[in-house]
């Protein structure tokens, strides 16, 4: 399948140079810290969510795949829905204490 990267080049004007190669900035994947070094914060939020209460897990340092894996584990063990957006895990419902206990059981000892 052809690599179509036109969305990455939206602000580029046509070049007459036959040797022109557009170079994208490579995102350097941040290395995931050890579980014991992660300082995760669990909080409740109701604003901007249509009156629904959600539990947020913030402060994760690492790549997106590891964050999604933690989110998947928390959602399945709590039996609720949620998502991973903008470096934070969003879990539906008021599950702050249960999530703290689950994270500590997974090895994230600096969870508050």
N, C-alpha and C positions, 0 to 999 in steps of 0.2 A: 504494500500500500504506500502511496506517495506521501512524503512528509510535507504537509501543508502548513507552513509557518507564517502565512500572511497576516494573521492576527497580531503577531509579535512585531510586525513591520508597518503598522498603520500610519505612523508619522514620518515615514521615509519617502522622500521625493525620488522620482526616477533618476537614475544615474546613467550618463552616457559612457562612462568608463567601462570597457569590456572586461576588465579584471576586477571590478568591484565585487566584493563579497561582504554581505551584511553579517556582522558578528553580534550575536546576542550575549548578554551578560549571563554567565553561568551562575546559577544559584548554588552557593556553597552550602551543602547540607551541614547543618549544625550537628555535631556529634552528641548523641544522647548521653547525659550524665548517668552515673550509677544510681540505682534506686535509693540508696541511703543518702546521696547528696542532693536529691531533688527536694525542693522546698515547695510543696503543693499547698494551696490554700483552698478550702472548701467554704463556699458562702451561698446564701439564699438571695434570690432576686425575684421581684414581681413587676418592676417597672418596665414598660414598653413591651409587655408580653400578653396583653389583653386580659390582665387580671390573673393570669395563671402563674403559679409558683414554680420556679425551677431551681435546681441546685447547680452551681457553677464550680468547676475545678480549674483553677488557674495556677500559673507559675511553673509549668512544665518546660524544661529546656531539653530540646532534642528534635529529631526529625518527625515529620508528620505521620509516618507509618506507625511509629511507636505510640504516638498520642492516640491515633485511631484504635490501636489495639487495646489500650487502657480503657478507652471509651466503650469499646465493644464488650469488654469484660464487665465493666460496671453496669452497663445496661442489661446484660443477660443475668447477672446475679441479683439485681434489684427487680427485674421483671417489668421494666418500664421502657419507654422510648427516650430518645435524645439524639444529640448530634455532636459533631466536633467541628467548630468554626473558629477561625482567627486565633488559634493557639489555646483555646479553652474547650473544656468538655461541658456540655449542657445536658443535664439529666432532668427529665420531667418529674415534678413532684417535690415534696418536702422530705428529702432523704439525707439530710446533712450528716447526722450521726452514723447512719448505716454506711454511707460512703467513706467516712473517715475510718471506720472499723475495717472495711474491705481493703482500703488502700494500705493501712498498716499491716494487714494480714498478707498483702502482696509484697511487702518489703519496703514500702515508702514510709520510713520511720519519722521523717520530719513533716508530717502532715498535720495541719491545724484547721 
